[in-house]
């Protein structure tokens, strides 16, 4: 069934878009990530203008992260104070991201930067995740116990000033790395149409030493808030949020996530991480191939306006 | 002898001018307002035309030829070309195209070159080669512009927005019909429908009509909302997202 998207000004097959939302929702439920890094490229590859894709996925991420955050909220697995610091910085980062997004769009270099950023971040995170999870799998096979994390261990991050106490996470750390993390994730989220959970969760665990049980819930709150701000800013600055597209994606995503989460409980953690790493790397490689191979059509058109 | 030739030419010229306004051409568009609603997947419009010859032209030899042109609103477009920069293909060269129509559908009763002379084709913007548009700040003789022009036409044709056909059908001698397909990605705005009547290579009559392509209902509301009240629209979208997320969380509650 074809449905007309008023902002993108084109018709799409509703079931294909719904299926994409559902499939990405399934993976996000399975892996416990937002899935923006999969959904935005999928929309771009299926012919929806990058500008509309990035802005609309931001809206979709608000829905999926709200849904997931709700269940963490009920189980009290959220550090509200930490989330507040993160999202204050995230909102500023998101504002900067939208500014840069519009600047690049005017220069015609948005596609390039988005592709390069996807290759870099997804390649890096996917590579790290893959080596870590493979090591874990090999260790389990050989019957070696997973290396224990010593809670008292300090790294350079813990020597920074402006310390703040986060009771829920049992942390006493400097706000500098927290603010920096919030800024970076908010910026990348608005620019690339991703929630950034796949960068934030490892950073919170390894850099800030936030206990694993509150990491996901807390990062979801930050993602929800920054993406909501990104939605509003994209709507104001480029009028590129397509509400019809967003609703189809949201409904598909929310339903898909439930099934994904159910399947996820039956797969072991290290295997799950290895699967996610492969998926992330595949997207990175797809973008890399697009950058280095000669395009079939070298020309592209952008409508500026009446006149 | 020279005087005779001149005189003959003068008579022929007078005759040509005399008959130029003898036919009356009237056209009508089947759907003067095409409405884009949420299930819009393209539509076709039909242009009907009636030729009314007057007493002086009834005896005209040869049949009439017709060209029907549907022109979309002009918009400024940036065309970009990807070039290989340090091993990466990226948008590099760019040209701003001014005044090119967003939609161009030409339908004629015969090959356009056979209907009339190149001079007339050029003047009436008939045929892809004669679509008038300019490049901002670039010399017309720049070899790049020819390449950009060709690319622009190719992309527009691929998008289904530019087309040339020879499907004008005559119903009897004086009534004709031309069908134009407006695809799903048809730009909105005011369209011009132009019809030209030719006889013996020369233009004998023309007619013009307009066509509006507009979004309607919910889509129109959303577009107007998104552009007119961007901040409220943004908050509304974010609000819907929170609501759908919350609803999903409640419906699929597992604990």
Interface residues (C-beta under 8 A of the other chain):
Chain A: X1 X2 X3 X4 X6 X7 X9 X10 X11 X59 X60 X62 X63 X64 X65 X66 X67 X68 X69 X70 X71 X74 X75 X108 X109 X111 X112 X116 X224 X228 X231 X232 X233 X234 X235 X236 X239 X241 X243 X244 X246 X247 X250 X251 X254 X255 X257 X258 X261 X291 X292 X293 X294 X295 X297 X298 X299 X300 X301 X302 X303 X304 X305 X306 X307
Chain B: X36 X37 X38 X39 X40 X41 X42 X73 X74 X75 X76 X77 X78 X79 X80 X81 X82 X83 X84 X87 X88 X89 X90 X91 X94 X96 X98 X99 X102 X148 X151 X152 X154 X155 X156 X184 X185 X187 X188 X215 X218 X219 X220 X222 X223 X226 X227 X230 X231 X233 X234 X235 X236 X237 X238 X240 X241 X242 X244 X245 X246 X247 X248 X249 X250 X252 X253 X254 X255
